[in-house]
């Protein structure tokens, strides 16, 4: 069961995942990533990309978070209008 934190910084909208992500990631990895993402923990991104996400919260741009490493690495992208959040592997992009 996915529980989004009460202190979520933005709405996730409809949550989607690529079939590739669903085949390679556990439900626990996905749930943890979504919880971290919604609370503003952008995961394994560099300082520049973390700042881009912080700025995007203010102006309503797309958000990109990255979690895991190696073949367990995945991205979470929330569209600028916050209508859809997608979980995908980098190879899906």
PyMOL Python script that loads the backbone (N, CA, C, O; Angstrom):
from pymol import cmd

cmd.read_pdbstr("""\
ATOM      1  N   UNK A   1       0.847  -1.187   0.000  1.00  0.00           N
ATOM      2  CA  UNK A   1       0.000   0.000   0.000  1.00  0.00           C
ATOM      3  C   UNK A   1       0.883   1.237   0.000  1.00  0.00           C
ATOM      4  O   UNK A   1       1.811   1.344   0.802  1.00  0.00           O
ATOM      5  N   UNK A   2       0.600   2.157  -0.883  1.00  0.00           N
ATOM      6  CA  UNK A   2       1.388   3.379  -0.999  1.00  0.00           C
ATOM      7  C   UNK A   2       0.820   4.449  -0.083  1.00  0.00           C
ATOM      8  O   UNK A   2      -0.364   4.779  -0.157  1.00  0.00           O
ATOM      9  N   UNK A   3       1.662   4.983   0.772  1.00  0.00           N
ATOM     10  CA  UNK A   3       1.254   6.066   1.660  1.00  0.00           C
ATOM     11  C   UNK A   3       2.122   7.277   1.345  1.00  0.00           C
ATOM     12  O   UNK A   3       3.333   7.259   1.561  1.00  0.00           O
ATOM     13  N   UNK A   4       1.491   8.325   0.835  1.00  0.00           N
ATOM     14  CA  UNK A   4       2.201   9.575   0.545  1.00  0.00           C
ATOM     15  C   UNK A   4       2.222  10.393   1.831  1.00  0.00           C
ATOM     16  O   UNK A   4       1.196  10.517   2.501  1.00  0.00           O
ATOM     17  N   UNK A   5       3.379  10.952   2.184  1.00  0.00           N
ATOM     18  CA  UNK A   5       3.473  11.701   3.442  1.00  0.00           C
ATOM     19  C   UNK A   5       2.528  12.900   3.485  1.00  0.00           C
ATOM     20  O   UNK A   5       2.263  13.545   2.470  1.00  0.00           O
ATOM     21  N   UNK A   6       2.034  13.174   4.674  1.00  0.00           N
ATOM     22  CA  UNK A   6       1.132  14.322   4.857  1.00  0.00           C
ATOM     23  C   UNK A   6       1.840  15.631   4.528  1.00  0.00           C
ATOM     24  O   UNK A   6       1.192  16.612   4.162  1.00  0.00           O
ATOM     25  N   UNK A   7       3.155  15.651   4.655  1.00  0.00           N
ATOM     26  CA  UNK A   7       3.916  16.863   4.379  1.00  0.00           C
ATOM     27  C   UNK A   7       4.407  16.911   2.930  1.00  0.00           C
ATOM     28  O   UNK A   7       5.415  17.558   2.643  1.00  0.00           O
ATOM     29  N   UNK A   8       3.704  16.231   2.011  1.00  0.00           N
ATOM     30  CA  UNK A   8       4.101  16.243   0.603  1.00  0.00           C
ATOM     31  C   UNK A   8       4.169  17.689   0.111  1.00  0.00           C
ATOM     32  O   UNK A   8       3.289  18.499   0.402  1.00  0.00           O
ATOM     33  N   UNK A   9       5.218  17.992  -0.632  1.00  0.00           N
ATOM     34  CA  UNK A   9       5.438  19.350  -1.118  1.00  0.00           C
ATOM     35  C   UNK A   9       4.640  19.677  -2.372  1.00  0.00           C
ATOM     36  O   UNK A   9       4.495  20.847  -2.728  1.00  0.00           O
ATOM     37  N   UNK A  10       4.123  18.659  -3.040  1.00  0.00           N
ATOM     38  CA  UNK A  10       3.400  18.858  -4.289  1.00  0.00           C
ATOM     39  C   UNK A  10       2.530  17.632  -4.548  1.00  0.00           C
ATOM     40  O   UNK A  10       2.823  16.552  -4.036  1.00  0.00           O
ATOM     41  N   UNK A  11       1.465  17.784  -5.336  1.00  0.00           N
ATOM     42  CA  UNK A  11       0.636  16.624  -5.677  1.00  0.00           C
ATOM     43  C   UNK A  11       1.342  15.759  -6.732  1.00  0.00           C
ATOM     44  O   UNK A  11       1.997  16.278  -7.635  1.00  0.00           O
ATOM     45  N   UNK A  12       1.200  14.464  -6.605  1.00  0.00           N
ATOM     46  CA  UNK A  12       1.798  13.546  -7.570  1.00  0.00           C
ATOM     47  C   UNK A  12       0.901  13.300  -8.777  1.00  0.00           C
ATOM     48  O   UNK A  12       1.373  12.835  -9.814  1.00  0.00           O
ATOM     49  N   UNK A  13      -0.372  13.604  -8.655  1.00  0.00           N
ATOM     50  CA  UNK A  13      -1.299  13.326  -9.737  1.00  0.00           C
ATOM     51  C   UNK A  13      -1.460  11.827  -9.930  1.00  0.00           C
ATOM     52  O   UNK A  13      -1.305  11.053  -8.985  1.00  0.00           O
ATOM     53  N   UNK A  14      -1.769  11.423 -11.146  1.00  0.00           N
ATOM     54  CA  UNK A  14      -1.882  10.000 -11.465  1.00  0.00           C
ATOM     55  C   UNK A  14      -0.486   9.390 -11.448  1.00  0.00           C
ATOM     56  O   UNK A  14       0.436   9.954 -12.037  1.00  0.00           O
ATOM     57  N   UNK A  15      -0.314   8.266 -10.794  1.00  0.00           N
ATOM     58  CA  UNK A  15       0.989   7.612 -10.707  1.00  0.00           C
ATOM     59  C   UNK A  15       1.027   6.480 -11.719  1.00  0.00           C
ATOM     60  O   UNK A  15       0.194   5.574 -11.695  1.00  0.00           O
ATOM     61  N   UNK A  16       2.013   6.548 -12.613  1.00  0.00           N
ATOM     62  CA  UNK A  16       2.214   5.546 -13.654  1.00  0.00           C
ATOM     63  C   UNK A  16       3.617   4.977 -13.540  1.00  0.00           C
ATOM     64  O   UNK A  16       4.506   5.602 -12.961  1.00  0.00           O
ATOM     65  N   UNK A  17       3.811   3.788 -14.094  1.00  0.00           N
ATOM     66  CA  UNK A  17       5.149   3.186 -14.160  1.00  0.00           C
ATOM     67  C   UNK A  17       5.276   2.457 -15.490  1.00  0.00           C
ATOM     68  O   UNK A  17       4.313   1.871 -15.985  1.00  0.00           O
ATOM     69  N   UNK A  18       6.458   2.499 -16.053  1.00  0.00           N
ATOM     70  CA  UNK A  18       6.688   1.740 -17.278  1.00  0.00           C
ATOM     71  C   UNK A  18       6.710   0.254 -16.931  1.00  0.00           C
ATOM     72  O   UNK A  18       7.002  -0.124 -15.797  1.00  0.00           O
ATOM     73  N   UNK A  19       6.401  -0.577 -17.914  1.00  0.00           N
ATOM     74  CA  UNK A  19       6.443  -2.025 -17.675  1.00  0.00           C
ATOM     75  C   UNK A  19       7.852  -2.473 -17.314  1.00  0.00           C
ATOM     76  O   UNK A  19       8.031  -3.394 -16.518  1.00  0.00           O
ATOM     77  N   UNK A  20       8.844  -1.825 -17.894  1.00  0.00           N
ATOM     78  CA  UNK A  20      10.235  -2.140 -17.589  1.00  0.00           C
ATOM     79  C   UNK A  20      10.541  -1.862 -16.111  1.00  0.00           C
ATOM     80  O   UNK A  20      11.194  -2.668 -15.448  1.00  0.00           O
ATOM     81  N   UNK A  21      10.071  -0.730 -15.603  1.00  0.00           N
ATOM     82  CA  UNK A  21      10.273  -0.401 -14.194  1.00  0.00           C
ATOM     83  C   UNK A  21       9.572  -1.419 -13.302  1.00  0.00           C
ATOM     84  O   UNK A  21      10.139  -1.868 -12.306  1.00  0.00           O
ATOM     85  N   UNK A  22       8.353  -1.780 -13.654  1.00  0.00           N
ATOM     86  CA  UNK A  22       7.615  -2.757 -12.855  1.00  0.00           C
ATOM     87  C   UNK A  22       8.273  -4.128 -12.871  1.00  0.00           C
ATOM     88  O   UNK A  22       8.184  -4.871 -11.894  1.00  0.00           O
ATOM     89  N   UNK A  23       8.936  -4.470 -13.975  1.00  0.00           N
ATOM     90  CA  UNK A  23       9.630  -5.757 -14.077  1.00  0.00           C
ATOM     91  C   UNK A  23      10.922  -5.792 -13.255  1.00  0.00           C
ATOM     92  O   UNK A  23      11.336  -6.860 -12.805  1.00  0.00           O
ATOM     93  N   UNK A  24      11.563  -4.630 -13.054  1.00  0.00           N
ATOM     94  CA  UNK A  24      12.881  -4.597 -12.425  1.00  0.00           C
ATOM     95  C   UNK A  24      12.908  -4.092 -10.990  1.00  0.00           C
ATOM     96  O   UNK A  24      13.889  -4.315 -10.281  1.00  0.00           O
ATOM     97  N   UNK A  25      11.868  -3.426 -10.554  1.00  0.00           N
ATOM     98  CA  UNK A  25      11.864  -2.826  -9.219  1.00  0.00           C
ATOM     99  C   UNK A  25      10.834  -3.510  -8.332  1.00  0.00           C
ATOM    100  O   UNK A  25       9.816  -4.010  -8.810  1.00  0.00           O
ATOM    101  N   UNK A  26      11.115  -3.524  -7.040  1.00  0.00           N
ATOM    102  CA  UNK A  26      10.149  -4.077  -6.100  1.00  0.00           C
ATOM    103  C   UNK A  26       9.119  -3.004  -5.752  1.00  0.00           C
ATOM    104  O   UNK A  26       9.398  -1.812  -5.875  1.00  0.00           O
ATOM    105  N   UNK A  27       7.943  -3.419  -5.323  1.00  0.00           N
ATOM    106  CA  UNK A  27       6.958  -2.430  -4.866  1.00  0.00           C
ATOM    107  C   UNK A  27       7.497  -1.566  -3.729  1.00  0.00           C
ATOM    108  O   UNK A  27       7.152  -0.389  -3.627  1.00  0.00           O
ATOM    109  N   UNK A  28       8.334  -2.140  -2.881  1.00  0.00           N
ATOM    110  CA  UNK A  28       8.923  -1.379  -1.779  1.00  0.00           C
ATOM    111  C   UNK A  28       9.867  -0.294  -2.277  1.00  0.00           C
ATOM    112  O   UNK A  28       9.872   0.814  -1.742  1.00  0.00           O
ATOM    113  N   UNK A  29      10.667  -0.599  -3.296  1.00  0.00           N
ATOM    114  CA  UNK A  29      11.561   0.415  -3.868  1.00  0.00           C
ATOM    115  C   UNK A  29      10.753   1.561  -4.460  1.00  0.00           C
ATOM    116  O   UNK A  29      11.091   2.729  -4.271  1.00  0.00           O
ATOM    117  N   UNK A  30       9.701   1.229  -5.165  1.00  0.00           N
ATOM    118  CA  UNK A  30       8.860   2.252  -5.781  1.00  0.00           C
ATOM    119  C   UNK A  30       8.187   3.108  -4.712  1.00  0.00           C
ATOM    120  O   UNK A  30       8.193   4.335  -4.807  1.00  0.00           O
ATOM    121  N   UNK A  31       7.612   2.472  -3.701  1.00  0.00           N
ATOM    122  CA  UNK A  31       6.921   3.211  -2.636  1.00  0.00           C
ATOM    123  C   UNK A  31       7.882   4.126  -1.893  1.00  0.00           C
ATOM    124  O   UNK A  31       7.547   5.276  -1.609  1.00  0.00           O
ATOM    125  N   UNK A  32       9.074   3.627  -1.576  1.00  0.00           N
ATOM    126  CA  UNK A  32      10.057   4.465  -0.885  1.00  0.00           C
ATOM    127  C   UNK A  32      10.464   5.650  -1.755  1.00  0.00           C
ATOM    128  O   UNK A  32      10.574   6.774  -1.265  1.00  0.00           O
ATOM    129  N   UNK A  33      10.689   5.401  -3.042  1.00  0.00           N
ATOM    130  CA  UNK A  33      11.042   6.487  -3.947  1.00  0.00           C
ATOM    131  C   UNK A  33       9.964   7.545  -4.023  1.00  0.00           C
ATOM    132  O   UNK A  33      10.266   8.737  -3.986  1.00  0.00           O
ATOM    133  N   UNK A  34       8.716   7.136  -4.129  1.00  0.00           N
ATOM    134  CA  UNK A  34       7.610   8.098  -4.189  1.00  0.00           C
ATOM    135  C   UNK A  34       7.486   8.895  -2.900  1.00  0.00           C
ATOM    136  O   UNK A  34       7.218  10.096  -2.936  1.00  0.00           O
ATOM    137  N   UNK A  35       7.676   8.245  -1.776  1.00  0.00           N
ATOM    138  CA  UNK A  35       7.607   8.950  -0.492  1.00  0.00           C
ATOM    139  C   UNK A  35       8.734   9.977  -0.380  1.00  0.00           C
ATOM    140  O   UNK A  35       8.509  11.110   0.046  1.00  0.00           O
ATOM    141  N   UNK A  36       9.940   9.575  -0.763  1.00  0.00           N
ATOM    142  CA  UNK A  36      11.077  10.498  -0.714  1.00  0.00           C
ATOM    143  C   UNK A  36      10.860  11.662  -1.673  1.00  0.00           C
ATOM    144  O   UNK A  36      11.098  12.818  -1.322  1.00  0.00           O
ATOM    145  N   UNK A  37      10.413  11.353  -2.874  1.00  0.00           N
ATOM    146  CA  UNK A  37      10.174  12.366  -3.903  1.00  0.00           C
ATOM    147  C   UNK A  37       9.160  13.403  -3.418  1.00  0.00           C
ATOM    148  O   UNK A  37       9.412  14.606  -3.489  1.00  0.00           O
ATOM    149  N   UNK A  38       8.022  12.934  -2.928  1.00  0.00           N
ATOM    150  CA  UNK A  38       6.957  13.841  -2.506  1.00  0.00           C
ATOM    151  C   UNK A  38       7.367  14.746  -1.352  1.00  0.00           C
ATOM    152  O   UNK A  38       6.802  15.825  -1.175  1.00  0.00           O
ATOM    153  N   UNK A  39       8.348  14.308  -0.566  1.00  0.00           N
ATOM    154  CA  UNK A  39       8.797  15.127   0.566  1.00  0.00           C
ATOM    155  C   UNK A  39       9.992  16.010   0.213  1.00  0.00           C
ATOM    156  O   UNK A  39      10.525  16.702   1.081  1.00  0.00           O
ATOM    157  N   UNK A  40      10.423  15.994  -1.064  1.00  0.00           N
ATOM    158  CA  UNK A  40      11.502  16.871  -1.498  1.00  0.00           C
ATOM    159  C   UNK A  40      12.890  16.283  -1.369  1.00  0.00           C
ATOM    160  O   UNK A  40      13.879  17.002  -1.507  1.00  0.00           O
ATOM    161  N   UNK A  41      12.984  14.988  -1.106  1.00  0.00           N
ATOM    162  CA  UNK A  41      14.275  14.291  -1.119  1.00  0.00           C
ATOM    163  C   UNK A  41      14.455  13.785  -2.545  1.00  0.00           C
ATOM    164  O   UNK A  41      13.851  12.788  -2.939  1.00  0.00           O
ATOM    165  N   UNK A  42      15.281  14.473  -3.308  1.00  0.00           N
ATOM    166  CA  UNK A  42      15.402  14.202  -4.738  1.00  0.00           C
ATOM    167  C   UNK A  42      16.305  13.014  -5.047  1.00  0.00           C
ATOM    168  O   UNK A  42      16.501  12.676  -6.214  1.00  0.00           O
ATOM    169  N   UNK A  43      16.852  12.385  -4.026  1.00  0.00           N
ATOM    170  CA  UNK A  43      17.636  11.174  -4.239  1.00  0.00           C
ATOM    171  C   UNK A  43      19.029  11.449  -4.747  1.00  0.00           C
ATOM    172  O   UNK A  43      19.707  12.369  -4.290  1.00  0.00           O
ATOM    173  N   UNK A  44      19.448  10.638  -5.700  1.00  0.00           N
ATOM    174  CA  UNK A  44      20.815  10.666  -6.227  1.00  0.00           C
ATOM    175  C   UNK A  44      20.941  11.600  -7.428  1.00  0.00           C
ATOM    176  O   UNK A  44      21.237  11.165  -8.541  1.00  0.00           O
ATOM    177  N   UNK A  45      20.710  12.890  -7.184  1.00  0.00           N
ATOM    178  CA  UNK A  45      20.925  13.890  -8.224  1.00  0.00           C
ATOM    179  C   UNK A  45      22.023  14.831  -7.749  1.00  0.00           C
ATOM    180  O   UNK A  45      22.268  14.953  -6.549  1.00  0.00           O
ATOM    181  N   UNK A  46      22.680  15.492  -8.688  1.00  0.00           N
ATOM    182  CA  UNK A  46      23.737  16.417  -8.289  1.00  0.00           C
ATOM    183  C   UNK A  46      23.127  17.704  -7.726  1.00  0.00           C
ATOM    184  O   UNK A  46      21.915  17.909  -7.798  1.00  0.00           O
ATOM    185  N   UNK A  47      23.967  18.554  -7.174  1.00  0.00           N
ATOM    186  CA  UNK A  47      23.489  19.780  -6.529  1.00  0.00           C
ATOM    187  C   UNK A  47      22.732  20.686  -7.498  1.00  0.00           C
ATOM    188  O   UNK A  47      21.740  21.310  -7.121  1.00  0.00           O
ATOM    189  N   UNK A  48      23.194  20.758  -8.729  1.00  0.00           N
ATOM    190  CA  UNK A  48      22.521  21.587  -9.735  1.00  0.00           C
ATOM    191  C   UNK A  48      21.092  21.093  -9.968  1.00  0.00           C
ATOM    192  O   UNK A  48      20.147  21.881  -9.947  1.00  0.00           O
ATOM    193  N   UNK A  49      20.942  19.782 -10.191  1.00  0.00           N
ATOM    194  CA  UNK A  49      19.610  19.239 -10.457  1.00  0.00           C
ATOM    195  C   UNK A  49      18.706  19.347  -9.227  1.00  0.00           C
ATOM    196  O   UNK A  49      17.499  19.546  -9.364  1.00  0.00           O
ATOM    197  N   UNK A  50      19.270  19.218  -8.046  1.00  0.00           N
ATOM    198  CA  UNK A  50      18.475  19.412  -6.823  1.00  0.00           C
ATOM    199  C   UNK A  50      17.958  20.847  -6.756  1.00  0.00           C
ATOM    200  O   UNK A  50      16.809  21.077  -6.379  1.00  0.00           O
ATOM    201  N   UNK A  51      18.804  21.812  -7.121  1.00  0.00           N
ATOM    202  CA  UNK A  51      18.373  23.207  -7.111  1.00  0.00           C
ATOM    203  C   UNK A  51      17.329  23.469  -8.197  1.00  0.00           C
ATOM    204  O   UNK A  51      16.395  24.243  -7.982  1.00  0.00           O
ATOM    205  N   UNK A  52      17.478  22.835  -9.355  1.00  0.00           N
ATOM    206  CA  UNK A  52      16.472  22.961 -10.418  1.00  0.00           C
ATOM    207  C   UNK A  52      15.122  22.469  -9.909  1.00  0.00           C
ATOM    208  O   UNK A  52      14.096  23.095 -10.175  1.00  0.00           O
ATOM    209  N   UNK A  53      15.111  21.354  -9.179  1.00  0.00           N
ATOM    210  CA  UNK A  53      13.864  20.849  -8.606  1.00  0.00           C
ATOM    211  C   UNK A  53      13.293  21.819  -7.584  1.00  0.00           C
ATOM    212  O   UNK A  53      12.087  22.066  -7.576  1.00  0.00           O
ATOM    213  N   UNK A  54      14.136  22.370  -6.728  1.00  0.00           N
ATOM    214  CA  UNK A  54      13.649  23.333  -5.733  1.00  0.00           C
ATOM    215  C   UNK A  54      13.012  24.530  -6.426  1.00  0.00           C
ATOM    216  O   UNK A  54      11.945  24.994  -6.024  1.00  0.00           O
ATOM    217  N   UNK A  55      13.670  25.029  -7.469  1.00  0.00           N
ATOM    218  CA  UNK A  55      13.127  26.155  -8.226  1.00  0.00           C
ATOM    219  C   UNK A  55      11.810  25.764  -8.913  1.00  0.00           C
ATOM    220  O   UNK A  55      10.880  26.567  -8.992  1.00  0.00           O
ATOM    221  N   UNK A  56      11.746  24.519  -9.410  1.00  0.00           N
ATOM    222  CA  UNK A  56      10.551  24.042 -10.103  1.00  0.00           C
ATOM    223  C   UNK A  56       9.344  24.005  -9.178  1.00  0.00           C
ATOM    224  O   UNK A  56       8.211  24.165  -9.631  1.00  0.00           O
ATOM    225  N   UNK A  57       9.572  23.799  -7.899  1.00  0.00           N
ATOM    226  CA  UNK A  57       8.460  23.842  -6.940  1.00  0.00           C
ATOM    227  C   UNK A  57       7.819  25.221  -6.922  1.00  0.00           C
ATOM    228  O   UNK A  57       6.600  25.340  -6.797  1.00  0.00           O
ATOM    229  N   UNK A  58       8.638  26.265  -7.046  1.00  0.00           N
ATOM    230  CA  UNK A  58       8.139  27.638  -6.999  1.00  0.00           C
ATOM    231  C   UNK A  58       7.455  28.071  -8.289  1.00  0.00           C
ATOM    232  O   UNK A  58       6.456  28.789  -8.253  1.00  0.00           O
ATOM    233  N   UNK A  59       7.990  27.638  -9.428  1.00  0.00           N
ATOM    234  CA  UNK A  59       7.475  28.129 -10.712  1.00  0.00           C
ATOM    235  C   UNK A  59       6.624  27.109 -11.465  1.00  0.00           C
ATOM    236  O   UNK A  59       6.063  27.428 -12.513  1.00  0.00           O
ATOM    237  N   UNK A  60       6.523  25.889 -10.941  1.00  0.00           N
ATOM    238  CA  UNK A  60       5.668  24.892 -11.573  1.00  0.00           C
ATOM    239  C   UNK A  60       6.266  24.188 -12.763  1.00  0.00           C
ATOM    240  O   UNK A  60       5.554  23.900 -13.725  1.00  0.00           O
ATOM    241  N   UNK A  61       7.559  23.901 -12.728  1.00  0.00           N
ATOM    242  CA  UNK A  61       8.195  23.134 -13.793  1.00  0.00           C
ATOM    243  C   UNK A  61       8.237  21.651 -13.431  1.00  0.00           C
ATOM    244  O   UNK A  61       7.873  21.254 -12.324  1.00  0.00           O
ATOM    245  N   UNK A  62       8.684  20.853 -14.379  1.00  0.00           N
ATOM    246  CA  UNK A  62       8.793  19.411 -14.200  1.00  0.00           C
ATOM    247  C   UNK A  62       9.811  19.086 -13.112  1.00  0.00           C
ATOM    248  O   UNK A  62      10.793  19.808 -12.938  1.00  0.00           O
ATOM    249  N   UNK A  63       9.577  18.005 -12.385  1.00  0.00           N
ATOM    250  CA  UNK A  63      10.472  17.537 -11.330  1.00  0.00           C
ATOM    251  C   UNK A  63      11.064  16.191 -11.727  1.00  0.00           C
ATOM    252  O   UNK A  63      10.373  15.347 -12.296  1.00  0.00           O
ATOM    253  N   UNK A  64      12.355  15.991 -11.425  1.00  0.00           N
ATOM    254  CA  UNK A  64      13.027  14.723 -11.719  1.00  0.00           C
ATOM    255  C   UNK A  64      13.835  14.294 -10.509  1.00  0.00           C
ATOM    256  O   UNK A  64      14.700  15.028 -10.033  1.00  0.00           O
ATOM    257  N   UNK A  65      13.544  13.095 -10.015  1.00  0.00           N
ATOM    258  CA  UNK A  65      14.299  12.506  -8.918  1.00  0.00           C
ATOM    259  C   UNK A  65      14.922  11.213  -9.397  1.00  0.00           C
ATOM    260  O   UNK A  65      14.436  10.600 -10.347  1.00  0.00           O
ATOM    261  N   UNK A  66      16.004  10.791  -8.740  1.00  0.00           N
ATOM    262  CA  UNK A  66      16.685   9.550  -9.107  1.00  0.00           C
ATOM    263  C   UNK A  66      17.014   8.765  -7.838  1.00  0.00           C
ATOM    264  O   UNK A  66      17.500   9.321  -6.853  1.00  0.00           O
ATOM    265  N   UNK A  67      16.740   7.472  -7.886  1.00  0.00           N
ATOM    266  CA  UNK A  67      16.964   6.609  -6.730  1.00  0.00           C
ATOM    267  C   UNK A  67      17.619   5.315  -7.176  1.00  0.00           C
ATOM    268  O   UNK A  67      17.566   4.955  -8.352  1.00  0.00           O
ATOM    269  N   UNK A  68      18.232   4.621  -6.240  1.00  0.00           N
ATOM    270  CA  UNK A  68      18.883   3.352  -6.534  1.00  0.00           C
ATOM    271  C   UNK A  68      20.196   3.554  -7.267  1.00  0.00           C
ATOM    272  O   UNK A  68      20.571   4.672  -7.620  1.00  0.00           O
ATOM    273  N   UNK A  69      20.886   2.439  -7.487  1.00  0.00           N
ATOM    274  CA  UNK A  69      22.175   2.474  -8.182  1.00  0.00           C
ATOM    275  C   UNK A  69      22.283   1.298  -9.139  1.00  0.00           C
ATOM    276  O   UNK A  69      21.611   0.280  -8.972  1.00  0.00           O
ATOM    277  N   UNK A  70      23.135   1.450 -10.142  1.00  0.00           N
ATOM    278  CA  UNK A  70      23.366   0.376 -11.099  1.00  0.00           C
ATOM    279  C   UNK A  70      22.080  -0.014 -11.804  1.00  0.00           C
ATOM    280  O   UNK A  70      21.322   0.849 -12.248  1.00  0.00           O
ATOM    281  N   UNK A  71      21.831  -1.321 -11.909  1.00  0.00           N
ATOM    282  CA  UNK A  71      20.620  -1.774 -12.597  1.00  0.00           C
ATOM    283  C   UNK A  71      19.359  -1.573 -11.751  1.00  0.00           C
ATOM    284  O   UNK A  71      18.257  -1.878 -12.206  1.00  0.00           O
ATOM    285  N   UNK A  72      19.513  -1.062 -10.525  1.00  0.00           N
ATOM    286  CA  UNK A  72      18.371  -0.736  -9.662  1.00  0.00           C
ATOM    287  C   UNK A  72      18.060   0.764  -9.697  1.00  0.00           C
ATOM    288  O   UNK A  72      17.184   1.236  -8.973  1.00  0.00           O
ATOM    289  N   UNK A  73      18.782   1.509 -10.541  1.00  0.00           N
ATOM    290  CA  UNK A  73      18.559   2.951 -10.638  1.00  0.00           C
ATOM    291  C   UNK A  73      17.247   3.222 -11.366  1.00  0.00           C
ATOM    292  O   UNK A  73      16.952   2.607 -12.391  1.00  0.00           O
ATOM    293  N   UNK A  74      16.464   4.157 -10.819  1.00  0.00           N
ATOM    294  CA  UNK A  74      15.232   4.549 -11.490  1.00  0.00           C
ATOM    295  C   UNK A  74      14.960   6.027 -11.262  1.00  0.00           C
ATOM    296  O   UNK A  74      15.479   6.646 -10.334  1.00  0.00           O
ATOM    297  N   UNK A  75      14.141   6.561 -12.131  1.00  0.00           N
ATOM    298  CA  UNK A  75      13.769   7.965 -12.082  1.00  0.00           C
ATOM    299  C   UNK A  75      12.291   8.089 -11.732  1.00  0.00           C
ATOM    300  O   UNK A  75      11.489   7.198 -12.010  1.00  0.00           O
ATOM    301  N   UNK A  76      11.957   9.208 -11.119  1.00  0.00           N
ATOM    302  CA  UNK A  76      10.569   9.597 -10.914  1.00  0.00           C
ATOM    303  C   UNK A  76      10.421  10.997 -11.496  1.00  0.00           C
ATOM    304  O   UNK A  76      11.099  11.935 -11.078  1.00  0.00           O
ATOM    305  N   UNK A  77       9.527  11.118 -12.463  1.00  0.00           N
ATOM    306  CA  UNK A  77       9.301  12.397 -13.135  1.00  0.00           C
ATOM    307  C   UNK A  77       7.857  12.829 -12.882  1.00  0.00           C
ATOM    308  O   UNK A  77       6.916  12.086 -13.163  1.00  0.00           O
ATOM    309  N   UNK A  78       7.701  14.030 -12.353  1.00  0.00           N
ATOM    310  CA  UNK A  78       6.371  14.615 -12.179  1.00  0.00           C
ATOM    311  C   UNK A  78       6.236  15.763 -13.167  1.00  0.00           C
ATOM    312  O   UNK A  78       7.070  16.668 -13.210  1.00  0.00           O
ATOM    313  N   UNK A  79       5.173  15.710 -13.957  1.00  0.00           N
ATOM    314  CA  UNK A  79       4.963  16.724 -14.985  1.00  0.00           C
ATOM    315  C   UNK A  79       4.711  18.099 -14.363  1.00  0.00           C
ATOM    316  O   UNK A  79       4.295  18.207 -13.209  1.00  0.00           O
ATOM    317  N   UNK A  80       4.967  19.129 -15.140  1.00  0.00           N
ATOM    318  CA  UNK A  80       4.866  20.508 -14.654  1.00  0.00           C
ATOM    319  C   UNK A  80       3.487  20.828 -14.083  1.00  0.00           C
ATOM    320  O   UNK A  80       3.382  21.557 -13.096  1.00  0.00           O
ATOM    321  N   UNK A  81       2.437  20.296 -14.688  1.00  0.00           N
ATOM    322  CA  UNK A  81       1.088  20.588 -14.190  1.00  0.00           C
ATOM    323  C   UNK A  81       0.680  19.678 -13.031  1.00  0.00           C
ATOM    324  O   UNK A  81      -0.440  19.770 -12.529  1.00  0.00           O
ATOM    325  N   UNK A  82       1.594  18.799 -12.609  1.00  0.00           N
ATOM    326  CA  UNK A  82       1.398  17.877 -11.476  1.00  0.00           C
ATOM    327  C   UNK A  82       0.258  16.884 -11.713  1.00  0.00           C
ATOM    328  O   UNK A  82      -0.297  16.339 -10.759  1.00  0.00           O
ATOM    329  N   UNK A  83      -0.090  16.650 -12.971  1.00  0.00           N
ATOM    330  CA  UNK A  83      -1.180  15.720 -13.281  1.00  0.00           C
ATOM    331  C   UNK A  83      -0.720  14.268 -13.310  1.00  0.00           C
ATOM    332  O   UNK A  83      -1.521  13.361 -13.083  1.00  0.00           O
ATOM    333  N   UNK A  84       0.561  14.040 -13.589  1.00  0.00           N
ATOM    334  CA  UNK A  84       1.081  12.680 -13.733  1.00  0.00           C
ATOM    335  C   UNK A  84       2.485  12.600 -13.159  1.00  0.00           C
ATOM    336  O   UNK A  84       3.311  13.490 -13.357  1.00  0.00           O
ATOM    337  N   UNK A  85       2.733  11.508 -12.442  1.00  0.00           N
ATOM    338  CA  UNK A  85       4.075  11.159 -11.979  1.00  0.00           C
ATOM    339  C   UNK A  85       4.391   9.786 -12.549  1.00  0.00           C
ATOM    340  O   UNK A  85       3.600   8.852 -12.410  1.00  0.00           O
ATOM    341  N   UNK A  86       5.556   9.664 -13.194  1.00  0.00           N
ATOM    342  CA  UNK A  86       5.937   8.419 -13.851  1.00  0.00           C
ATOM    343  C   UNK A  86       7.205   7.861 -13.241  1.00  0.00           C
ATOM    344  O   UNK A  86       8.176   8.586 -13.025  1.00  0.00           O
ATOM    345  N   UNK A  87       7.190   6.558 -12.962  1.00  0.00           N
ATOM    346  CA  UNK A  87       8.374   5.834 -12.496  1.00  0.00           C
ATOM    347  C   UNK A  87       8.923   5.102 -13.709  1.00  0.00           C
ATOM    348  O   UNK A  87       8.192   4.387 -14.394  1.00  0.00           O
ATOM    349  N   UNK A  88      10.208   5.280 -13.972  1.00  0.00           N
ATOM    350  CA  UNK A  88      10.819   4.653 -15.138  1.00  0.00           C
ATOM    351  C   UNK A  88      12.295   4.398 -14.898  1.00  0.00           C
ATOM    352  O   UNK A  88      12.905   4.999 -14.014  1.00  0.00           O
ATOM    353  N   UNK A  89      12.858   3.511 -15.686  1.00  0.00           N
ATOM    354  CA  UNK A  89      14.300   3.283 -15.682  1.00  0.00           C
ATOM    355  C   UNK A  89      14.922   4.256 -16.672  1.00  0.00           C
ATOM    356  O   UNK A  89      14.264   4.669 -17.626  1.00  0.00           O
ATOM    357  N   UNK A  90      16.190   4.631 -16.459  1.00  0.00           N
ATOM    358  CA  UNK A  90      16.829   5.542 -17.409  1.00  0.00           C
ATOM    359  C   UNK A  90      16.757   5.036 -18.862  1.00  0.00           C
ATOM    360  O   UNK A  90      16.647   5.835 -19.792  1.00  0.00           O
ATOM    361  N   UNK A  91      16.819   3.736 -19.049  1.00  0.00           N
ATOM    362  CA  UNK A  91      16.745   3.192 -20.409  1.00  0.00           C
ATOM    363  C   UNK A  91      15.372   3.350 -21.053  1.00  0.00           C
ATOM    364  O   UNK A  91      15.230   3.182 -22.265  1.00  0.00           O
ATOM    365  N   UNK A  92      14.356   3.674 -20.244  1.00  0.00           N
ATOM    366  CA  UNK A  92      13.004   3.895 -20.777  1.00  0.00           C
ATOM    367  C   UNK A  92      12.829   5.294 -21.354  1.00  0.00           C
ATOM    368  O   UNK A  92      11.869   5.544 -22.083  1.00  0.00           O
ATOM    369  N   UNK A  93      13.737   6.200 -21.041  1.00  0.00           N
ATOM    370  CA  UNK A  93      13.561   7.604 -21.415  1.00  0.00           C
ATOM    371  C   UNK A  93      13.841   7.829 -22.878  1.00  0.00           C
ATOM    372  O   UNK A  93      13.739   8.957 -23.359  1.00  0.00           O
TER     373      UNK A  93
END
""", "prot")
cmd.dss("prot")
cmd.show_as("cartoon", "prot")
cmd.util.cbc("prot")
cmd.orient("prot")
